[in-house]
Amino acid sequence: MAEAGNVAADDAADVVARLKRGIIERALPLWSTVGWDDTAGGFIERLHQDGSADRAAPRRVMVQARQIYCYAKAAQLGWYPDGRAIALKGLEDLLAKAKAPDGRPGFVYSLTPDGAVLDPLRDTYGHAFVLLALATVYGLDQDAQIRAEIDALLAFLDTQLRSPHGGFQEGLPPSMPRRQNPQMHLFEAMIACFDATHDLSFQNRAGEFFALFLASLYDKQTRVLGEYFEEDWSKIPPVSVEPGHLAEWVWLLKGFERITGCPTGRHRGELLASALRYRDAATGCLVDEGTAEGGIRRDSRRLWPQTELAKAWIAQAESGENGAADEARAALLLLERQYLNHQVAGGWYDQFDRNGNSLIATIPASSFYHVLCAVTEAEQVLG
């Protein structure tokens, strides 16, 4: 038993290095070759279970932006020298096809595989990821044209999507219910914009989302974050809680504290404690959805909440919380064993049911952003 315990401890100690190696040697090459459409251009939305490209799948702008982010981030950290060229190629394709192709400002929601407009919706969530991609690419070279694209996107958000009740609408045309998710990712994008530009205006923009979090999104009584709201940010009962988002906010609040000095420790501690109530008893993974009272509403478990749990513990470790580094490594080990042990090198399982059966028959590109971000954060904080 002691020997088995030592093996597990060694696995946890080395997990960051193994995950980094897997991203560099397998995932980044896979998604820039099989995962890139050499004929029409653009990143492939998903792979089949055998690792071949699903070329018939529509192309969401959000996924294109996430892949651009991944390669720019990998280049920025020196993980993947080819990442810069791949990110720039992806961004050029995205701007050419998805930015105002119908003569109206903003980016469309999705494209057909050959690059035509599929859904012209201006989706705020998608724009948050375009902004994140632009910020990360700008961080590579401080290119003036990229900065101009950032400013143009901000102007579009400010003039077309701002809500009089705070935050931003769901998109154009507006829809209901309002979700916390687009606001959360705009918060992330503003932090990234500050890191890339050191422009103090992005501190102020991030501060608007922190204020929205405190005033409307976070429930101080139940210590959870709801998903769906009325126009004025009043809660829609029964409150839906996604544990992965509770964990994601822990990491984002640490990022906000880093760029502003504003203390966020109390809220991070409360959010993480709440998130941990929604773990699957058999695996320790976060489930997909719960109730405000701590009950389980959907006991399936996606990949991305597990990356966010790891990032939450990494944020707490960065703050010096006792035991947080070990918890972060344990969460990464769970991610590695449960989700990243796919037969396709560089692929992953995206969702399991309560019995451990895979629910998603493809390998979605959208998950790469979550995996890469968790591992880059782990290397920087845990070593």
C-alpha positions as CSV (number, residue, x, y, z in Angstrom):
1,M,0.0,0.0,0.0
2,A,2.8,2.4,0.8
3,E,4.5,1.7,-2.5
4,A,1.2,2.4,-4.4
5,G,0.9,5.7,-2.4
6,N,4.4,6.7,-3.4
7,V,3.6,6.0,-7.1
8,A,0.5,8.2,-6.9
9,A,2.5,10.9,-5.2
10,D,5.2,10.7,-7.9
11,D,2.5,10.9,-10.6
12,A,1.0,14.0,-9.0
13,A,4.4,15.6,-8.7
14,D,5.3,15.1,-12.3
15,V,1.8,15.8,-13.8
16,V,2.5,19.4,-14.9
17,A,5.6,18.3,-16.9
18,R,3.7,15.4,-18.5
19,L,0.7,17.6,-19.4
20,K,3.0,20.3,-20.9
21,R,4.9,17.7,-22.9
22,G,1.6,16.3,-24.2
23,I,0.4,19.7,-25.4
24,I,3.7,20.5,-27.1
25,E,4.3,17.1,-28.7
26,R,0.8,16.0,-29.5
27,A,-2.0,18.5,-29.1
28,L,-0.5,21.5,-30.8
29,P,0.8,19.5,-33.8
30,L,-2.6,17.7,-34.1
31,W,-4.8,20.8,-34.1
32,S,-2.6,22.8,-36.4
33,T,-2.5,20.0,-39.1
34,V,-5.5,17.7,-39.0
35,G,-7.3,20.5,-37.1
36,W,-6.6,23.1,-39.8
37,D,-8.5,23.2,-43.2
38,D,-5.8,23.5,-45.8
39,T,-8.4,23.9,-48.6
40,A,-10.9,26.5,-47.3
41,G,-8.8,27.8,-44.4
42,G,-9.8,28.1,-40.8
43,F,-9.7,25.7,-37.9
44,I,-11.7,22.5,-37.9
45,E,-14.6,22.5,-35.3
46,R,-14.1,18.9,-34.2
47,L,-12.4,15.6,-35.0
48,H,-14.0,12.2,-35.3
49,Q,-13.2,9.6,-32.6
50,D,-10.5,8.1,-34.9
51,G,-8.8,11.5,-35.1
52,S,-9.9,12.4,-38.6
53,A,-11.3,15.9,-39.3
54,D,-15.0,16.5,-39.4
55,R,-14.9,18.8,-42.4
56,A,-18.7,19.1,-42.6
57,A,-19.1,20.7,-39.2
58,P,-20.0,24.4,-39.1
59,R,-17.3,26.7,-37.8
60,R,-18.2,28.8,-34.8
61,V,-16.3,32.1,-34.5
62,M,-15.8,31.3,-30.8
63,V,-13.9,28.2,-31.6
64,Q,-11.8,29.9,-34.2
65,A,-10.9,32.6,-31.6
66,R,-10.1,30.0,-29.0
67,Q,-7.7,28.2,-31.3
68,I,-6.0,31.4,-32.2
69,Y,-5.5,32.1,-28.5
70,C,-4.0,28.6,-27.9
71,Y,-1.3,29.0,-30.6
72,A,-0.5,32.6,-29.6
73,K,-0.2,31.7,-26.0
74,A,2.0,28.7,-26.8
75,A,4.2,31.0,-28.8
76,Q,4.3,33.6,-26.1
77,L,5.6,31.1,-23.6
78,G,8.1,29.6,-25.9
79,W,6.4,26.3,-26.0
80,Y,5.8,26.2,-29.7
81,P,7.7,28.5,-32.0
82,D,5.4,27.8,-34.9
83,G,2.5,29.0,-32.8
84,R,2.9,32.6,-33.8
85,A,2.5,31.9,-37.5
86,I,-0.4,29.6,-36.9
87,A,-2.2,32.2,-34.7
88,L,-1.6,34.9,-37.3
89,K,-2.9,32.7,-40.1
90,G,-6.0,31.9,-38.1
91,L,-6.6,35.5,-37.2
92,E,-6.2,36.6,-40.8
93,D,-8.8,34.0,-41.9
94,L,-11.2,35.0,-39.1
95,L,-11.0,38.7,-39.9
96,A,-11.5,38.1,-43.6
97,K,-14.5,35.8,-43.3
98,A,-16.3,36.6,-40.0
99,K,-15.9,40.4,-39.4
100,A,-18.8,42.3,-40.9
101,P,-19.2,40.1,-44.0
102,D,-22.8,41.3,-44.4
103,G,-21.9,45.0,-44.1
104,R,-23.0,45.3,-40.5
105,P,-20.4,45.8,-37.7
106,G,-19.2,43.0,-35.4
107,F,-18.4,39.3,-36.0
108,V,-21.0,36.8,-37.1
109,Y,-21.7,33.7,-34.9
110,S,-20.8,31.0,-37.3
111,L,-19.6,30.1,-40.8
112,T,-20.1,27.2,-43.2
113,P,-17.1,25.0,-43.8
114,D,-16.4,26.9,-47.0
115,G,-16.4,30.3,-45.2
116,A,-19.9,31.6,-46.0
117,V,-22.0,33.1,-43.3
118,L,-24.1,30.5,-41.5
119,D,-25.6,32.4,-38.6
120,P,-25.3,36.3,-38.6
121,L,-26.0,36.7,-34.9
122,R,-23.6,39.0,-33.1
123,D,-23.0,36.9,-30.1
124,T,-21.5,38.7,-27.0
125,Y,-19.9,35.4,-25.8
126,G,-18.2,34.9,-29.1
127,H,-16.9,38.5,-29.2
128,A,-15.4,38.0,-25.7
129,F,-13.2,35.2,-27.2
130,V,-12.3,37.3,-30.3
131,L,-11.1,40.0,-27.9
132,L,-9.1,37.4,-25.9
133,A,-7.5,36.1,-29.1
134,L,-6.7,39.7,-30.3
135,A,-5.1,40.5,-26.9
136,T,-3.0,37.4,-26.9
137,V,-1.8,37.9,-30.5
138,Y,-1.1,41.6,-29.6
139,G,1.1,40.4,-26.7
140,L,3.4,38.7,-29.2
141,D,4.4,41.7,-31.3
142,Q,2.5,44.8,-30.1
143,D,1.3,45.2,-33.7
144,A,-0.6,48.5,-34.3
145,Q,-3.1,46.9,-36.6
146,I,-4.0,44.3,-34.0
147,R,-4.4,47.1,-31.4
148,A,-6.7,48.9,-33.9
149,E,-8.8,45.7,-34.1
150,I,-9.1,45.6,-30.3
151,D,-10.2,49.2,-30.2
152,A,-12.8,48.6,-33.0
153,L,-14.2,45.6,-31.2
154,L,-14.5,47.6,-27.9
155,A,-16.3,50.4,-29.8
156,F,-18.7,47.8,-31.2
157,L,-19.4,46.4,-27.7
158,D,-19.8,49.9,-26.2
159,T,-22.1,51.3,-28.9
160,Q,-24.2,48.2,-29.8
161,L,-24.3,45.8,-26.9
162,R,-24.2,47.8,-23.6
163,S,-27.2,47.2,-21.4
164,P,-28.7,50.1,-19.3
165,H,-28.9,47.6,-16.5
166,G,-25.2,46.9,-16.4
167,G,-23.0,44.6,-18.4
168,F,-23.7,43.7,-22.0
169,Q,-26.7,42.2,-23.8
170,E,-26.5,38.6,-25.0
171,G,-26.1,39.7,-28.6
172,L,-27.7,41.3,-31.6
173,P,-30.5,40.8,-31.9
174,P,-30.9,40.8,-28.0
175,S,-32.3,37.7,-26.4
176,M,-33.4,36.4,-23.0
177,P,-32.5,35.1,-20.5
178,R,-29.4,37.0,-19.7
179,R,-26.4,34.8,-18.7
180,Q,-23.5,35.4,-16.5
181,N,-21.2,33.5,-18.9
182,P,-20.6,36.3,-21.5
183,Q,-19.9,38.8,-18.7
184,M,-17.4,36.4,-17.2
185,H,-15.5,35.9,-20.4
186,L,-15.5,39.7,-21.1
187,F,-14.0,40.0,-17.7
188,E,-11.3,37.5,-18.7
189,A,-10.7,39.4,-22.0
190,M,-10.3,42.7,-20.2
191,I,-7.7,41.3,-17.9
192,A,-5.9,39.8,-20.9
193,C,-6.0,43.2,-22.7
194,F,-4.4,44.8,-19.7
195,D,-1.7,42.2,-19.6
196,A,-1.0,42.7,-23.3
197,T,-1.2,46.5,-23.4
198,H,-0.6,47.8,-19.9
199,D,-3.3,50.3,-20.7
200,L,-5.0,51.4,-17.4
201,S,-8.3,51.7,-19.1
202,F,-8.6,47.9,-19.1
203,Q,-8.3,47.9,-15.3
204,N,-11.4,50.2,-15.3
205,R,-13.2,47.9,-17.8
206,A,-12.4,44.8,-15.7
207,G,-13.6,46.7,-12.6
208,E,-17.0,47.1,-14.2
209,F,-17.4,43.4,-14.4
210,F,-16.1,42.9,-10.8
211,A,-18.7,45.4,-9.7
212,L,-21.4,43.5,-11.6
213,F,-20.3,40.3,-10.0
214,L,-20.6,41.8,-6.5
215,A,-23.9,43.6,-7.2
216,S,-25.8,41.1,-9.3
217,L,-24.2,37.8,-10.1
218,Y,-22.9,36.6,-6.8
219,D,-25.4,35.6,-4.1
220,K,-23.9,36.4,-0.7
221,Q,-26.4,34.2,1.1
222,T,-26.0,31.0,-0.9
223,R,-22.4,31.8,-1.9
224,V,-23.1,30.7,-5.5
225,L,-23.3,32.3,-8.8
226,G,-26.4,31.8,-10.9
227,E,-26.4,31.3,-14.6
228,Y,-29.6,32.9,-15.8
229,F,-31.1,36.3,-15.1
230,E,-33.9,38.7,-16.1
231,E,-33.1,41.9,-18.0
232,D,-32.4,43.8,-14.7
233,W,-30.2,41.0,-13.3
234,S,-32.9,39.6,-11.0
235,K,-32.6,35.8,-10.5
236,I,-34.7,33.4,-12.5
237,P,-35.8,30.6,-10.2
238,P,-35.0,27.8,-9.8
239,V,-31.4,29.0,-9.8
240,S,-29.1,27.0,-12.0
241,V,-25.5,26.7,-10.8
242,E,-22.6,25.4,-13.0
243,P,-19.8,24.4,-10.6
244,G,-17.2,24.9,-13.3
245,H,-18.1,28.5,-13.5
246,L,-17.8,28.9,-9.7
247,A,-14.2,27.6,-10.0
248,E,-13.5,29.7,-13.1
249,W,-14.5,32.9,-11.2
250,V,-11.9,32.0,-8.5
251,W,-9.2,32.1,-11.1
252,L,-10.5,35.3,-12.7
253,L,-10.8,37.1,-9.4
254,K,-7.2,36.3,-8.7
255,G,-6.3,37.8,-12.1
256,F,-8.3,40.9,-11.3
257,E,-6.5,41.2,-7.9
258,R,-3.1,40.8,-9.7
259,I,-3.7,43.7,-12.1
260,T,-5.5,46.0,-9.7
261,G,-4.4,45.1,-6.1
262,C,-8.1,44.8,-5.1
263,P,-8.4,42.0,-2.5
264,T,-10.6,39.1,-3.7
265,G,-9.6,36.4,-1.2
266,R,-12.9,36.2,0.7
267,H,-14.9,35.7,-2.4
268,R,-12.4,33.3,-3.9
269,G,-12.6,31.2,-0.8
270,E,-16.4,31.1,-0.7
271,L,-16.7,30.3,-4.4
272,L,-14.2,27.4,-4.2
273,A,-15.9,26.0,-1.1
274,S,-19.2,26.1,-2.9
275,A,-17.8,24.5,-6.1
276,L,-16.5,21.6,-4.1
277,R,-20.0,20.7,-2.9
278,Y,-20.8,19.5,-6.5
279,R,-18.2,16.8,-6.9
280,D,-19.1,13.3,-8.2
281,A,-18.6,11.0,-5.2
282,A,-17.0,8.2,-7.3
283,T,-14.4,10.3,-9.2
284,G,-14.0,13.6,-7.5
285,C,-14.9,15.4,-10.7
286,L,-17.2,18.4,-10.8
287,V,-20.6,17.7,-12.2
288,D,-22.2,19.8,-14.9
289,E,-25.1,21.5,-13.0
290,G,-26.4,21.9,-9.5
291,T,-29.0,23.8,-7.4
292,A,-28.3,26.9,-5.3
293,E,-28.8,24.7,-2.2
294,G,-25.9,22.3,-3.2
295,G,-28.0,19.6,-4.8
296,I,-27.1,17.9,-8.1
297,R,-29.3,18.7,-11.1
298,R,-27.2,17.1,-13.9
299,D,-24.7,14.4,-12.9
300,S,-22.9,14.3,-16.2
301,R,-19.4,15.7,-16.1
302,R,-17.8,17.8,-18.9
303,L,-14.0,18.1,-19.3
304,W,-13.9,21.9,-18.9
305,P,-15.1,22.2,-15.3
306,Q,-12.2,19.9,-14.3
307,T,-9.7,22.4,-15.9
308,E,-11.4,25.2,-14.1
309,L,-11.2,23.4,-10.7
310,A,-7.4,23.0,-11.3
311,K,-7.1,26.7,-12.1
312,A,-9.0,27.7,-9.0
313,W,-6.6,25.7,-6.8
314,I,-3.7,27.2,-8.8
315,A,-5.0,30.7,-8.0
316,Q,-5.2,29.8,-4.3
317,A,-1.7,28.3,-4.4
318,E,-0.5,31.5,-6.0
319,S,-2.0,33.3,-3.0
320,G,-0.2,31.1,-0.6
321,E,-3.1,29.0,0.7
322,N,-1.8,25.9,2.5
323,G,-2.4,22.7,0.6
324,A,-3.7,24.4,-2.6
325,A,-0.7,23.3,-4.7
326,D,-1.3,19.7,-3.8
327,E,-5.0,20.1,-4.6
328,A,-4.1,21.6,-7.9
329,R,-1.9,18.8,-8.9
330,A,-4.5,16.3,-7.8
331,A,-7.1,18.0,-10.0
332,L,-4.7,17.9,-13.0
333,L,-4.0,14.2,-12.4
334,L,-7.7,13.6,-12.4
335,L,-8.0,15.6,-15.7
336,E,-5.1,13.5,-17.2
337,R,-6.5,10.1,-16.2
338,Q,-10.2,10.7,-16.8
339,Y,-10.2,12.9,-19.9
340,L,-6.8,13.2,-21.7
341,N,-6.1,9.4,-22.0
342,H,-7.7,9.3,-25.5
343,Q,-6.7,6.9,-28.1
344,V,-6.0,9.8,-30.4
345,A,-2.8,11.5,-29.3
346,G,-3.6,15.1,-28.6
347,G,-7.3,14.4,-28.2
348,W,-9.7,14.1,-25.2
349,Y,-13.0,12.9,-24.0
350,D,-15.4,15.8,-23.5
351,Q,-18.2,14.4,-21.3
352,F,-19.1,11.4,-19.3
353,D,-22.3,10.2,-17.7
354,R,-22.5,9.2,-14.0
355,N,-21.3,5.7,-14.9
356,G,-18.3,6.8,-16.9
357,N,-19.7,6.3,-20.4
358,S,-18.5,8.9,-22.9
359,L,-21.4,11.0,-24.1
360,I,-19.7,13.0,-26.9
361,A,-18.8,11.0,-30.0
362,T,-16.4,13.6,-31.3
363,I,-13.3,15.4,-30.1
364,P,-14.3,19.1,-30.0
365,A,-11.7,21.8,-30.6
366,S,-13.4,24.1,-28.1
367,S,-11.9,22.2,-25.2
368,F,-8.3,22.9,-26.2
369,Y,-8.5,26.5,-24.7
370,H,-9.5,25.0,-21.3
371,V,-6.8,22.4,-21.3
372,L,-4.0,24.6,-22.5
373,C,-4.9,27.5,-20.1
374,A,-4.9,25.1,-17.1
375,V,-1.5,23.7,-18.0
376,T,0.1,27.1,-18.7
377,E,-1.2,28.4,-15.4
378,A,0.1,25.3,-13.6
379,E,3.6,25.6,-15.1
380,Q,3.8,29.3,-14.2
381,V,2.6,28.8,-10.6
382,L,3.5,25.2,-9.6
383,G,6.6,24.8,-11.8
